[in-house]
Amino acid sequence: MAEPRYRRILLKLSGEALAGGGAHSIDPQMLEYYAQEIERVLRLGVQVAVVLGGGNIWRGNQAIARGMDAAQSHYMGMLATIINALALQDALERRGVFTRAMTAIKMDEVAEPYIRRRATRHLEKGRVIILAAGTGNPYFTTDSAAALRAAEIHAEIILMAKNGVDGVYSADPRRYPDAKRFEYISYMEALSRGLTVMDSTALTFCMDNNIPIIVFDPLTPGNIERIVLGEHVGTLVSS
Ligand code: UDP
């Protein structure tokens, strides 16, 4: 069996990844797809943490623009990520994958609270941990949660799934067909050019803590496995 290049990864999936572009906020087919993709790398002996977004259900900033209190709206967004986490947990467990959903906002009846040492113990035991409720703080995003948790659990890399975009481009490739795709880009260049990797707070955190990021298209089956096995996929963002 091929030797994985990474032993512990953090996969960031946006809420939209689960929606799959259809009418539903959570598409069962997408859940099934991601559960399968995650299981593939788990079978290689790789430890997998997943941070889920919530934008398919609620995104803080949209309601703020319509007058809602900002913190209130952000808390709603964090709760949305818990709904997504439970959905992914179900899809993984139906495949026989052991999981733990852990939340940054306590919700004892449905998931464990996020406790760093417990999280790493689950990983060591081969359980997929699904980290929900972002950082637990309003005004942040789940990109920041991904960066923070990756640092805490010593994940070797963050895999940033970008639906339908296979890396970091010099401009939006859907609007500018001659936009250039980067194989590699430094944190500093991505920040100064305002390129879409993750939000700037999260990206700065990754830079300060030297956490490499791979931006890739998760909708090409096997991409997560390819990355884990050391193939160059998407764009590597590092120092
Ligand atoms: N959110 C927050 N603090 C966090 C993480 C998320 O307040 O630490 C809120 C924020 O309003 C955000 C929403 O939850 O818009 C959903 O998360 P995000 O937009 O990151 O989801 P994604 O775009 O990845 O689906």
Residues whose N, C-alpha, C, O or C-beta is under 5 A from the ligand:
A	BS01	UDP	L13 S14 G15 E16 G53 G54 G55 N56 W58 R59 G60 N61 S73 H74 Y75 G77 M78 A133 G134 T135 G136 N137 P138 Y139 F140 T141 T142 D143 A145
